Amino acid sequence: MRYEAPTSTKDAVGLLSKAKGKGQVLAGGSDLLVRLKGGFIEPDLIVDIKRIPAMQGVTKTASGFKIGAAVSCAQLGENAALKKAWPGVVEAANLIGSDQIQSRCTVVGNLCNASPAADSVPAMVAAKAKAVVVGPKGKRTIPVENVVAGPGKTALKAGELIESITLPARKGKTGDAYLRFIPRTEMDIAVCSAGVNLTLGRGGVVTDARVALGAVAPTVVLVPAAAKAIIGTKLDDVALAALAAACEAACNPIDDKRGTVEFRTEVAGVLAKRAAKIAYQRAGG
Ligand SMILES: Cc1cc2nc3c(=O)[nH]c(=O)nc-3n(C[C@H](O)[C@H](O)[C@H](O)COP(=O)(O)OP(=O)(O)OC[C@H]3O[C@@H](n4cnc5c(N)ncnc54)[C@H](O)[C@@H]3O)c2cc1C
C-alpha cells in the first residue's frame, strides 16, 4: 500500500486517476482507518489531503461560506461567523464522535463514507450545501444530496474527490437546526435524525424551508412535502402536524435491534417538528 500526501488538488487527482488499483482519500481517517484496520478494505493507494492549502480553512465569501474538505469538525465549531449563520450545520458536525474524533473528522469524510445515519448530512442537505468536486475532467459543483448513491456508495467518478463544501449566504430572518435520536447520551449512531432550515417573512410567516431526514432510508431524504406543509404558516400546531405526517410518509427505514420501522418513522416526524421549532426560534419567530 502506497501513502501519498500531495500539496495540490491537481496532484491528488493525478495520483487517484493513475492509481493501478483502488485509491482512497484520507481526510480525518476516523472511518477509513477503522475500515482499514478491520480488514474491510485494502487500498493500493492512500491520498492524504491534509497538506492541500485549497482544502484548508473556512472562508466567508459574498455567496456564503466555503469549507475546505480537510477542515475538522472541531474547527467548524470554533468559527463564530459560521456558527451564527448556520448553527444547525455546525451542531450536526459537532455531534460526531468525541473530542478526539472531532479534532480529526470532517464533514466531507462524513458525507463520502455514505452512511445513511451520517450526522452532518441531513443538516447540509437542509442548508442547500453543495460539494465542489474535482476530477480528471475538471471541476463541477453538485448538491450534497447527489453525492451519496446508496449505503457506502458515492456518485463520485474515478479520480474524483471533493475539494470543498459551500453553504449559501444568509439574508433576512433565517434559522436552521439538527436533531438526532440515539439510545445513549453521546457517542452513538443516529437511529433517526432531522435537519430543518427556514426563512421567515413579515409577521413570522415561513417563506422558504427545506427538511431532510437521516437514517430512515438508504440515503438521506429531502422531503419537499414537509417544507410545503410549513411554508405560508407561522408554524402553528396544524402546520407542525402536517410537517410530521409528510416526514413519516417519506420514511423507508430498516428494521433492526436499534429501532423498528414504526419507531424510526414516528420519531423522524417528532424530531422534524422539534427541529422546525428550534429553527423558527433561531430565525426570530
Ligand atoms: C468513535 C467514533 C465515533 C463516531 N461517531 C459518529 C457520530 O456520532 N456520527 C457520525 O455521523 N459519524 C460518527 N463516526 C464516523 C466518522 O467519525 C465520521 O463519519 C467522520 O465525519 C468521517 O470523517 P473523516 O474526515 O474522519 O473521514 P475519513 O475516514 O478520512 O474518510 C471517510 C471516507 O470518505 C472518503 N473521503 C474523505 N474525504 C474525501 C474527499 N475530500 N473526497 C472524496 N472522498 C473523501 C474516504 O476515502 C473514506 O472512504 C464515528 C467514528 C468513530 C471512530
The ligand as a Gaussian input file, in Angstrom:
#p B3LYP/6-31G(d) Opt

LIG

0 1
 C      -15.558000       6.515000      17.898000
 C      -16.298000       7.023000      16.684000
 C      -17.469000       7.741000      16.841000
 C      -18.172000       8.197000      15.742000
 N      -19.335000       8.899000      15.934000
 C      -20.034000       9.343000      14.865000
 C      -21.261000      10.069000      15.039000
 O      -21.705000      10.338000      16.165000
 N      -21.926000      10.469000      13.926000
 C      -21.466000      10.231000      12.658000
 O      -22.117000      10.638000      11.694000
 N      -20.303000       9.557000      12.456000
 C      -19.579000       9.113000      13.513000
 N      -18.397000       8.430000      13.317000
 C      -17.914000       8.187000      11.959000
 C      -16.843000       9.226000      11.466000
 O      -16.162000       9.804000      12.548000
 C      -17.489000      10.324000      10.625000
 O      -18.167000       9.765000       9.529000
 C      -16.459000      11.361000      10.141000
 O      -17.103000      12.552000       9.781000
 C      -15.609000      10.885000       8.973000
 O      -14.745000      11.951000       8.601000
 P      -13.185000      11.714000       8.331000
 O      -12.609000      13.013000       7.882000
 O      -12.531000      11.084000       9.507000
 O      -13.278000      10.690000       7.113000
 P      -12.216000       9.617000       6.575000
 O      -12.211000       8.438000       7.457000
 O      -10.903000      10.257000       6.289000
 O      -12.927000       9.262000       5.189000
 C      -14.189000       8.626000       5.142000
 C      -14.497000       8.233000       3.695000
 O      -14.660000       9.383000       2.895000
 C      -13.691000       9.412000       1.851000
 N      -13.255000      10.813000       1.704000
 C      -12.775000      11.603000       2.695000
 N      -12.524000      12.834000       2.234000
 C      -12.835000      12.815000       0.917000
 C      -12.800000      13.800000      -0.113000
 N      -12.360000      15.039000       0.125000
 N      -13.220000      13.456000      -1.340000
 C      -13.669000      12.189000      -1.592000
 N      -13.726000      11.212000      -0.668000
 C      -13.314000      11.533000       0.574000
 C      -12.589000       8.474000       2.283000
 O      -11.865000       7.937000       1.194000
 C      -13.380000       7.423000       3.041000
 O      -13.950000       6.499000       2.152000
 C      -17.666000       7.956000      14.422000
 C      -16.457000       7.250000      14.257000
 C      -15.773000       6.781000      15.365000
 C      -14.482000       6.033000      15.146000

